[in-house]
Amino acid sequence: MNTSAIDRVSLLDRVGGDEDLLREITSIFLAEYPELLRCIEDGLSAGDAQRVERAAHSLKGSIANFGAESATQAAYRMETIGRKGSLREAPAAYAELITQFQQLQPVLEQLSQ
């Protein structure tokens, strides 16, 4: 497990040391982020750069709250690609985004327990 993906001490500090709040926030994120990934994928399939940009922006903001720098950067890259309006670079960026979230998921699941 890549525990360096999230700095738990800093994250706890962000929620005032409230373990229950941390678990709740993490659980909510775990339930909601797959839909944002689906929106990005649907936007890519439809060639809808605006949809990709919006969903990636939301995902970036949500994951940034956890201090997960690599996943945040991957979401930012998708957002930037969508903003440019050309999805030519999107398949590689999306693959990287998925990889980052696959690595992050077990860490988040542990936080939610």
C-alpha positions in Angstrom: 0.0 0.0 0.0 1.3 3.4 -0.9 0.8 5.2 2.4 3.0 8.1 1.2 0.1 9.0 -1.2 -1.6 10.8 1.7 -0.1 12.5 4.8 -2.4 11.2 7.5 -1.1 13.6 10.1 -1.7 16.6 8.0 -5.1 15.3 6.9 -6.1 14.8 10.6 -4.9 18.3 11.3 -7.2 19.6 8.5 -10.2 18.1 10.2 -9.2 19.3 13.7 -8.1 15.9 14.8 -11.6 14.5 14.4 -11.2 10.8 13.4 -14.9 10.4 12.9 -15.1 13.3 10.5 -12.1 12.0 8.6 -13.8 8.6 8.2 -17.0 10.3 7.1 -15.3 12.6 4.5 -13.3 9.7 3.2 -16.3 7.4 2.9 -18.3 10.1 1.0 -15.4 10.6 -1.4 -15.0 6.9 -2.0 -18.7 6.7 -2.8 -18.7 9.7 -5.1 -15.4 9.7 -7.1 -16.3 6.7 -9.3 -19.1 8.8 -10.8 -16.7 11.6 -11.6 -14.4 9.2 -13.4 -17.4 7.9 -15.3 -18.3 11.5 -16.3 -14.8 11.9 -17.6 -14.9 8.6 -19.5 -18.3 9.5 -21.0 -17.0 12.9 -22.0 -14.1 11.3 -23.7 -16.3 8.8 -25.5 -18.6 11.6 -26.7 -15.7 13.9 -27.6 -17.2 16.5 -25.1 -14.1 18.4 -23.8 -16.3 20.7 -21.6 -17.7 17.7 -19.8 -14.2 16.3 -19.3 -13.0 19.6 -18.0 -15.9 20.0 -15.5 -15.7 16.5 -14.1 -11.9 16.6 -13.8 -12.1 20.0 -12.1 -14.5 18.6 -9.5 -12.4 15.5 -9.0 -9.2 17.6 -8.6 -10.8 19.7 -6.0 -12.1 16.8 -4.0 -8.9 14.8 -4.0 -6.8 17.8 -3.3 -8.5 17.9 0.1 -6.7 14.7 1.0 -3.3 16.0 0.0 -2.9 13.3 -2.6 -0.5 15.2 -4.9 0.0 12.6 -7.7 -3.8 12.0 -8.1 -4.4 15.8 -7.9 -1.9 16.4 -10.6 -3.4 13.7 -12.8 -6.9 15.2 -12.4 -5.4 18.7 -13.2 -3.9 17.3 -16.4 -7.3 16.0 -17.5 -8.9 19.3 -16.6 -6.3 21.2 -18.7 -6.8 18.9 -21.6 -10.5 19.4 -21.5 -10.1 23.2 -21.2 -7.9 23.2 -24.4 -10.8 21.6 -26.2 -8.6 19.0 -27.9 -8.9 15.5 -26.5 -5.9 14.1 -28.5 -3.8 13.7 -25.3 -6.7 12.5 -23.2 -6.3 8.7 -23.5 -2.9 8.7 -21.9 -3.9 11.2 -19.3 -7.0 9.2 -18.5 -5.0 6.0 -18.1 -2.7 7.8 -15.7 -5.6 9.2 -13.8 -7.1 5.7 -13.4 -3.7 4.3 -12.3 -3.4 7.1 -9.6 -6.9 6.3 -8.2 -6.3 2.6 -8.2 -3.2 3.1 -6.1 -5.0 5.6 -3.9 -8.1 3.6 -3.3 -6.7 1.2 -0.7 -5.2 4.1 1.3 -8.6 5.8 1.3 -10.4 2.7 2.3 -8.1 2.3 5.2 -8.8 5.9 6.3 -12.5 5.3 6.1 -12.4 2.4 8.6 
